[in-house]
Amino acid sequence: QVQLAESGGGLVQAGHSLGLSCTASSRAFSRGSMAWFRQAPGKEREFVASIPRNGDATYYADSVKGRFTISRDNAKNTIFLQMNDLRPEDTAVYYCASANTIYYDGHLASQEQTYFYWGQGTQVTVSS
């Protein structure tokens, strides 16, 4: 059984919206902060957004502020990424990640090494 499973990726036209979901197989894999990262072809994986378990704070990369919204539903062990006004440069494999602790620090929450569990990713392709 996978620990984190992303869904919702696909092909979308620029300017349109897409929603991603990531569900943890149990509470053990969603106990702390969770985040979305992405990796475009030929580029390093980069931080997108993060949210602590209580959902009382959110952190976003500058490139997605105002367009993307992260949220979570702890009853379902799920986080969500609503992506609006998508651009071709948003094209990437989007990965879900989960930490064992809660981070209320934007810098720490944005660091790849903060997260212990990772999903296999879901492809998002934005066409012109």
Order of alpha helices (4+ residues) and beta strands (2+ residues): beta-beta-beta-beta-beta-beta-beta-beta-beta-alpha-beta-beta
